Amino acid sequence: MNVRYIYIGAVMTVVDRIDDFGRTGWIVIMVLSFVMFWPVGLIVLGFLYGSGRMGCWHHNDGDRWQRRADRMQRGIDRMQQGMERMQAAAGRFRGAWQPPHGAQGPQGSSGNRAFDEYREETLRRLEDEQREFLAFLDRLRHAKDKAEFDQFMADRSRQSDTPPPAPQY
């Protein structure tokens, strides 16, 4: 039993010595072990991966999953803060453009009575023009549909006036 601990102690001293050289030392050991005898290279590679010496994360505290969960929680918190800022900005924008008393346009006065009257008149005129344009589009669609239907009926009546060709035997 003591021999086993002595052997592990000797291996750990070698690992500690290689750790003094950092990643470069481990890369050199791995390349040399692959060159000399590839199964030993695989063992070294497995040791490096399993011990975390060549990984992107740090295994010295052993809380890898906790760090990942904390990082994810920080990301979620940042996203929630961003959403709250966007909702606050949308609320401010929505509040500034609520229609007062059934009219369209910004809420409240700009402080210039002549401008406010001009703005209300312009918005009213634009709404009227929009209604007229939509009505024009409806009439245009109706006229187009009627012309297509009349053409269809004319073609159909022409086909019924001409006798069908006699079958050839």
C-alpha positions in Angstrom: 0.0 0.0 0.0 2.8 2.4 0.8 4.5 1.6 -2.5 1.5 2.7 -4.3 1.5 6.1 -2.6 5.3 6.4 -3.2 4.6 5.8 -6.9 1.8 8.3 -7.1 4.0 10.8 -5.2 6.8 10.3 -7.8 4.4 10.8 -10.7 3.0 14.0 -9.1 6.6 15.4 -8.7 7.1 14.9 -12.4 3.8 16.5 -13.2 4.6 19.4 -10.9 8.0 19.9 -12.6 6.3 19.9 -16.0 3.7 22.3 -14.7 6.6 24.8 -13.9 7.1 25.1 -17.7 3.4 25.7 -18.3 1.5 24.8 -21.4 4.6 24.8 -23.5 6.1 22.0 -21.4 3.0 19.9 -21.7 2.9 20.4 -25.5 6.5 19.4 -25.8 5.9 16.2 -23.7 2.8 15.4 -25.7 4.5 15.8 -29.1 7.6 13.8 -28.0 5.4 11.0 -26.6 3.4 10.8 -29.9 6.7 10.7 -31.8 8.3 8.0 -29.6 5.2 5.7 -29.1 1.8 6.9 -30.1 -0.3 5.1 -27.4 1.8 7.0 -24.7 0.9 10.2 -26.6 -2.8 9.3 -26.3 -2.4 8.7 -22.6 -0.6 12.0 -22.1 -3.3 13.8 -24.2 -6.1 12.1 -22.2 -4.3 13.2 -19.0 -4.0 16.8 -20.2 -7.6 16.9 -21.2 -8.9 15.3 -18.0 -6.8 17.4 -15.7 -7.8 20.6 -17.5 -4.2 21.6 -18.1 -4.9 22.3 -21.8 -8.5 23.4 -21.5 -10.0 26.8 -21.8 -11.5 26.7 -18.3 -9.6 26.6 -15.0 -10.0 23.5 -12.9 -8.2 24.8 -9.8 -11.4 25.6 -7.9 -13.5 22.8 -9.3 -16.7 24.9 -9.7 -16.8 24.8 -13.5 -20.5 24.3 -13.7 -21.2 26.9 -11.1 -19.1 29.4 -13.1 -21.1 28.6 -16.2 -24.4 29.0 -14.4 -23.2 32.3 -12.9 -22.1 33.5 -16.4 -25.5 32.5 -17.9 -27.3 34.3 -15.0 -25.3 37.4 -15.6 -26.2 37.3 -19.3 -29.9 36.9 -18.5 -29.7 39.8 -16.0 -28.1 42.0 -18.7 -30.8 41.0 -21.2 -33.6 41.8 -18.7 -32.1 45.2 -17.9 -31.9 45.9 -21.6 -35.6 44.9 -22.1 -36.6 47.1 -19.2 -34.7 50.1 -20.7 -36.4 49.4 -24.1 -39.8 49.2 -22.4 -39.2 52.5 -20.6 -38.1 54.2 -23.8 -41.2 52.8 -25.6 -43.4 54.1 -22.8 -41.9 57.5 -23.1 -42.3 57.5 -26.9 -45.9 56.1 -26.7 -46.8 58.8 -24.1 -45.5 61.5 -26.3 -47.6 60.4 -29.3 -50.9 59.5 -27.6 -53.8 61.1 -29.6 -55.4 63.8 -27.4 -59.2 63.9 -27.5 -59.6 61.6 -30.5 -57.2 63.7 -32.7 -54.0 62.3 -34.1 -50.6 63.8 -33.2 -48.4 64.6 -30.3 -49.9 65.1 -26.9 -49.9 68.6 -25.5 -48.9 71.9 -26.9 -45.6 72.9 -28.4 -46.0 76.3 -26.8 -46.6 78.0 -30.2 -50.3 78.3 -30.8 -50.0 79.0 -34.5 -47.8 76.0 -35.0 -50.2 73.8 -33.1 -53.1 74.9 -35.3 -51.0 74.4 -38.4 -50.0 70.9 -37.3 -53.6 69.9 -36.5 -54.8 71.3 -39.8 -52.0 69.5 -41.7 -52.7 66.2 -39.9 -56.5 66.5 -40.6 -55.7 67.2 -44.3 -53.4 64.2 -44.5 -56.0 61.9 -43.0 -58.6 63.2 -45.5 -56.2 62.6 -48.4 -55.5 59.1 -47.1 -59.2 58.3 -46.9 -59.7 59.7 -50.4 -56.7 57.7 -51.8 -58.0 54.4 -50.2 -61.5 55.1 -51.7 -59.8 55.7 -55.1 -57.9 52.4 -54.8 -61.2 50.6 -54.0 -62.9 52.1 -57.0 -59.9 51.3 -59.2 -59.9 47.6 -58.0 -63.7 47.5 -58.6 -63.3 48.9 -62.2 -60.5 46.5 -63.0 -62.5 43.5 -61.6 -65.5 44.7 -63.6 -63.5 45.0 -66.8 -62.0 41.5 -66.3 -65.4 40.1 -65.7 -66.9 41.8 -68.8 -64.0 40.5 -70.9 -64.6 37.0 -69.5 -68.3 37.1 -70.3 -67.6 38.5 -73.8 -65.2 35.6 -74.5 -67.6 33.1 -73.2 -70.5 34.4 -75.3 -68.2 34.3 -78.4 -67.4 30.7 -77.7 -71.0 29.7 -77.3 -72.0 31.5 -80.6 -69.5 29.5 -82.7 -70.4 25.8 -83.1 -67.8 23.4 -81.8 -65.6 21.7 -84.4 -67.0 18.5 -85.7 -65.0 15.4 -84.7 -62.9 13.9 -87.5 -63.1 10.2 -88.1 
